[in-house]
């Protein structure tokens, strides 16, 4: 296959303009944060609304990757079992026990996109992990590979960050629901949208 070319200047401008318009429509102003994109308020009587499936910081990160010419070479579906997840689970049970009571820790999922940075001389893939949680919504982190891999998929053709952004945009009105849209539903939906060859280590339902 011929090497992929970075988006043209006009295409880059269109992507940035579309993203900025989306952010304006959705938030008006983006609050500072680490990686969950949520604005925090303090109130002793008002309960936090259900987490919504969007993250402005992640959207900006994907646009930057698109502009750099990066491509997604592998997608991993993994069990969401690590110390950080366990700590977050305990924290969310204190804040909103009704949101997490029906999604056991052992059934939770995360999805990892292994990205080729398109830097000269670099062949290493850089993982971008997405988590969908009751307490903090859509989160992401660099790294996050796990031995608890359930399935791995190699896209038929290198997948663009813009494509992942469009997959996430289709979910941005969804909210966390322990029964109908939990981490397993979220990750398996995104995994199924990737066109490619799947290698399964264990049954997904396990």
C-alpha positions as CSV (number, residue, x, y, z in Angstrom):
1,X,0.0,0.0,0.0
2,X,1.2,3.6,-0.7
3,X,2.2,5.6,2.4
4,X,-0.6,7.7,3.9
5,X,-0.2,11.4,3.5
6,X,-1.0,13.9,6.3
7,X,-4.2,15.9,5.8
8,X,-3.9,19.0,3.6
9,X,-3.9,22.4,5.1
10,X,-7.5,23.0,4.0
11,X,-8.6,19.7,5.5
12,X,-6.9,20.5,8.8
13,X,-8.7,23.8,9.0
14,X,-12.0,22.1,8.3
15,X,-11.3,19.6,11.1
16,X,-10.4,22.3,13.6
17,X,-13.3,24.4,12.7
18,X,-15.7,21.5,13.0
19,X,-14.3,20.6,16.4
20,X,-14.4,24.1,17.7
21,X,-18.0,24.5,16.6
22,X,-18.9,21.2,18.3
23,X,-17.2,22.3,21.5
24,X,-19.0,25.7,21.4
25,X,-22.3,24.0,21.0
26,X,-21.8,21.5,23.7
27,X,-20.0,23.4,26.4
28,X,-19.5,27.1,25.6
29,X,-16.3,26.9,27.7
30,X,-14.1,24.0,28.6
31,X,-13.1,23.7,32.2
32,X,-9.6,22.7,33.1
33,X,-9.1,19.0,34.1
34,X,-6.8,16.1,33.8
35,X,-8.4,13.6,31.4
36,X,-12.1,13.2,32.0
37,X,-13.2,16.7,30.6
38,X,-15.7,17.2,33.3
39,X,-16.5,20.5,35.0
40,X,-16.5,20.2,38.8
41,X,-18.9,21.9,41.1
42,X,-19.4,21.7,44.9
43,X,-22.9,21.2,46.2
44,X,-24.1,19.5,49.4
45,X,-27.6,18.7,48.1
46,X,-27.5,18.4,44.3
47,X,-26.5,15.0,43.0
48,X,-24.1,14.9,40.1
49,X,-25.9,14.1,36.8
50,X,-25.1,10.8,35.0
51,X,-21.8,10.8,33.2
52,X,-22.1,11.7,29.6
53,X,-20.1,10.0,26.8
54,X,-17.9,12.8,25.6
55,X,-14.6,14.4,26.5
56,X,-13.4,17.6,24.9
57,X,-9.7,17.0,25.8
58,X,-9.8,13.6,24.0
59,X,-11.4,15.2,21.0
60,X,-8.6,17.8,20.8
61,X,-6.0,15.0,21.2
62,X,-7.5,13.1,18.3
63,X,-7.5,16.1,16.1
64,X,-3.8,16.7,16.9
65,X,-3.0,13.1,16.1
66,X,-4.9,13.4,12.8
67,X,-2.9,16.5,11.8
68,X,0.4,14.7,12.6
69,X,-0.4,11.9,10.2
70,X,-0.7,9.3,12.9
71,X,-2.7,6.1,12.3
72,X,-4.3,3.4,14.4
73,X,-2.7,0.0,13.7
74,X,-4.3,-2.2,16.4
75,X,-7.3,-2.2,18.7
76,X,-7.3,-4.1,22.0
77,X,-10.4,-5.0,24.0
78,X,-9.2,-5.6,27.6
79,X,-10.6,-6.3,31.1
80,X,-10.7,-3.1,33.1
81,X,-8.9,-4.7,36.1
82,X,-6.1,-2.7,37.6
83,X,-5.4,-0.8,40.8
84,X,-6.6,2.6,39.4
85,X,-9.9,1.0,38.3
86,X,-10.4,-0.6,41.7
87,X,-9.7,2.7,43.5
88,X,-12.1,4.5,41.2
89,X,-14.7,1.9,41.8
90,X,-14.6,2.3,45.5
91,X,-14.7,6.1,45.2
92,X,-17.8,6.0,42.9
93,X,-19.6,3.6,45.2
94,X,-19.4,6.3,47.9
95,X,-20.5,9.0,45.5
96,X,-23.2,7.2,43.4
97,X,-23.8,3.6,44.6
98,X,-26.8,3.2,42.4
99,X,-24.7,3.8,39.2
100,X,-22.2,1.0,39.8
101,X,-24.0,-1.6,41.8
102,X,-25.0,-3.6,38.7
103,X,-21.7,-3.6,36.8
104,X,-19.3,-6.0,38.6
105,X,-15.6,-5.2,38.5
106,X,-14.8,-8.4,36.7
107,X,-17.1,-7.6,33.8
108,X,-15.8,-4.1,33.1
109,X,-13.9,-3.3,29.9
110,X,-11.5,-0.8,28.5
111,X,-10.4,-0.3,24.9
112,X,-6.9,0.5,23.7
113,X,-5.9,2.0,20.3
114,X,-2.3,1.3,19.4
115,X,-1.1,4.3,17.3
116,X,1.7,4.7,14.9
117,X,3.1,8.2,15.4
118,X,4.4,8.5,11.8
119,X,7.7,9.9,13.2
120,X,10.7,9.2,11.0
121,X,12.7,6.2,12.4
122,X,10.1,5.3,15.0
123,X,8.3,1.9,14.7
124,X,6.9,1.7,18.2
125,X,3.1,1.8,18.7
126,X,1.8,4.2,21.3
127,X,-1.3,3.0,23.2
128,X,-4.2,5.3,23.8
129,X,-6.6,3.8,26.4
130,X,-10.3,4.8,26.7
131,X,-12.3,4.0,29.8
132,X,-16.1,4.6,30.4
133,X,-16.9,5.0,34.1
134,X,-19.8,5.8,36.2
135,X,-17.9,8.4,38.3
136,X,-15.9,10.3,35.7
137,X,-17.4,9.4,32.3
138,X,-15.2,9.1,29.3
139,X,-11.6,9.1,30.3
140,X,-8.4,8.5,28.4
141,X,-4.7,7.9,29.1
142,X,-1.5,7.3,27.2
143,X,-0.4,3.7,27.8
144,X,-2.7,1.4,29.6
145,X,-1.9,-1.9,27.9
146,X,-2.9,-4.9,29.9
147,X,-2.2,-8.6,30.0
148,X,-6.0,-9.0,30.4
149,X,-6.6,-8.8,26.6
150,X,-9.9,-10.4,25.5
151,X,-9.7,-9.6,21.8
152,X,-7.3,-7.8,19.4
153,X,-8.2,-6.5,16.0
154,X,-6.0,-5.3,13.2
155,X,-7.8,-2.8,10.9
156,X,-8.1,-3.8,7.3
157,X,-6.4,-0.5,6.4
158,X,-4.7,1.8,8.9
159,X,-7.5,3.7,10.8
160,X,-7.4,7.4,11.1
161,X,-7.9,9.3,14.4
162,X,-10.6,11.2,12.6
163,X,-12.5,7.9,12.2
164,X,-12.3,7.2,15.9
165,X,-13.5,10.8,16.6
166,X,-16.5,10.2,14.4
167,X,-17.2,6.9,16.3
168,X,-17.2,8.8,19.6
169,X,-19.3,11.6,18.2
170,X,-22.1,9.1,17.5
171,X,-22.1,8.3,21.2
172,X,-21.8,11.8,22.7
173,X,-25.5,12.0,23.8
174,X,-25.4,8.7,25.7
175,X,-25.1,8.7,29.5
176,X,-23.7,6.0,31.7
177,X,-26.2,3.3,32.7
178,X,-25.1,0.3,34.6
179,X,-27.6,-2.0,32.8
180,X,-27.9,-0.6,29.3
181,X,-24.7,1.4,28.6
182,X,-21.9,0.4,30.8
183,X,-18.2,0.0,30.1
184,X,-18.7,-3.4,28.4
185,X,-21.4,-2.0,26.1
186,X,-19.3,1.1,25.3
187,X,-16.0,-0.8,24.5
188,X,-17.6,-3.6,22.6
189,X,-19.6,-1.1,20.5
190,X,-16.4,0.8,19.5
191,X,-14.5,-2.5,18.9
192,X,-17.2,-3.8,16.6
193,X,-17.0,-0.5,14.5
194,X,-13.4,-1.3,13.6
195,X,-13.3,-3.1,10.2
196,X,-10.5,-5.7,10.4
197,X,-9.4,-9.1,11.4
198,X,-10.1,-10.1,15.0
199,X,-8.0,-12.4,17.2
200,X,-9.9,-13.6,20.2
201,X,-8.1,-15.0,23.3
202,X,-11.3,-15.7,25.3
203,X,-15.0,-15.4,24.9
204,X,-16.2,-11.9,25.3
205,X,-18.9,-12.9,27.8
206,X,-16.3,-14.2,30.2
